[in-house]
Amino acid sequence: MTPAGQQHAPELQAAAKHVGRRRFLTVTGAAAALAFATNLPTAGVAGAAELDARRIADDPFTLGVASGDPLPSSVLLWTRLAPAPYEPGGGLPAERVTVQWELAHDARFRRVARRGTVTAHPEFSHTVHVEVDHLEAGRTYYFRFRTGSWVSETGRTRTAPATGSRAAGLTLAAVSCQAYHDGYFTAYKHLAQDDVDVVFHLGDYLYEYAVNAVGGARNYTDRTLPAHFNKETKTLEDYRLRYALYKSDPDLRAAHAAHPFVVTWDDHETENNYADDTSENDDPPAEFLLRRAAAYRAYWENQPLRRPQQPKGPDAQLYRRLKWGRLAQFDILDTRQYRSDQAYGDGAHVPGPESDDPARTITGATQERWLIDGWRRSHALWNVVPQQVTFSERRLDLNAQAKLSMDAWDGYRASRQRVLAGARAAGLDNLMVLTGDVHVGYAFDIKADFGDPASKTVGTEIVATSIASGKDGADKPANWDTYTKANPHLKFYNGRRGYVTVDLGTESARADFKTVTAVTTPGAPIRTAASFVTEAGDPGLKPA
């Protein structure tokens, strides 16, 4: 049994953080509060002029369309108006714009299911979030936007099966880590053509690092990027412009138009390796929280997210639960916003009293309780946890006391023990964790005791490699032999770029690791590097 003081330590820590939030709003003053107000613009703000859309001379749909978070009777539709996406303000004046939207049963819009109008507010960078409801469950729909004489490209989305229905199957894709300056988003071109129901983005949608005039490793010869990209993102305008750069990529646009996305962030959407209000460079918390507020606001503006995920200052509840009939429950985590600061710094270290302090948390007490309570009430065959950093133990050397990553769950082993104990108490038979972050593909058996290879396998972890981060990579990175020997529960390790698809069925799940040969040059083909199967009721990965 954990001593009562230790058991409640994460909750006390969280309470102290909430006090810090209130102090943040006080010390930063009315200007900061106004800058990051998150309700729809008030009457005074909304009273600003409305732009006559007929005056928009250039295509405003340069950043494409997207959909996300499918429910049985609802989908979220997104777009952003930006006729000049690389300019501050996207090339539009600070005026409201009326946008029409349509959702249809067919790609030619002969059978329109729903239509309406929405206002694109300059306060939200002329982004549009439309929550369309009263839809049929388990259906494919097509959507588009219109303003003035301009019509967006057509997107395709779908609703989830009816609650409680016995869905026969689901194909998901998992993606992560798309550093624009490290290469082309070729994997997205292939994913746009793949037959999947939904895409889970597991973090690092953008990077805060500078992108030079030739696009880094993309090495453009036919264009020059503006100089304002060649600096680290820190302000709201910086983050908005960086999203515009990323979303102007044609392959990313194609993937968003083809499939609904479910997104969660990791660190680079704000700053590398931050932990709650602790920045990588130990900036004063009040100063960093202003940056975090800017990053979180720009993230919500530019992603297909619903109203409950809209930030309030430097805080946003991104963790949430989606269901696919009785086949699957998805508990989407946020392991960055509420975590304790990394032990022993941000890198590799042998675990010790600091990292193993039971008061430390990677999820925060509230989110941890939400996750475990949700498992207790789950009736799903597969309980899937899309999240950011490697969950399974990952020994980084062959020493008896091996170094572990202090930024992953290995740096928060008490958190992992509590979560696995919660899964065991809930009687989960088919736990699957989806992970990003590390720019490689892994397949792990999750063990009851990682120190004992013979201990019970209690779940599987599928780690999606990066879309571009890490540049071209290699099938067998330099540490391949070390990692595979040090971690007998590691069943697959590949260092190429790409994505993973997972077919969830009523009897088994199949994971296909798909990789491209290069991202520093465009147009590389895709192949399946490996495939694994795990049987329902019998955790553990076997080659397909």
Buried (B, 14 or more C-beta within 10 A) or exposed (E): EEEEEEBBBBBEBBEEBEEBBEEBBEEBEEEBBEBBBBEEBEEEBEEBEEBEBEEBEEEBBBBBBBBBBBBBBBBBBBBBBBBBBBBBBBBBEEBBBBBBBBBBBEEEBEEEBBBEEBBBBBBBBBBBBBEBEEBEBBBEBBBBBBBBEBBBBBBBBBBBBBBEBEBEEBBBBBBBBBBBBBBBBBBBBBBBEBEBBBBBBBBBBBBBBEBBEBBBBBEEEEEEBEEBBEEEBBEBBBBBBBBBBBBBBBBBBBBBBBBBBBBBBBBBBBBBBBBBBBBBEEBEBBEBBBBBBBBBBBBBBBBBBBEEBBBBBBBBBBBBEBBBBBBBBBBBBBBBBBBBBBBBEBEBBBBEEEBBBBBBBBBBBBBBBBBBEBBEEBEBBBBBBBBBBBBBBBBBBEEEEBBBBBBBBBBBBBBBBBBBEBBBEBEBBBBBBBBBBBBBBBBBBBBEEBEEEEEEBBBBBBBBBBBBBBBBBEEEBEBBEBBBEBBEBBBBBBBBBBBBBBBBBEEBBBBBBBBBBBBBBBEBEBEEBBBBBBEBEEBBBEEE
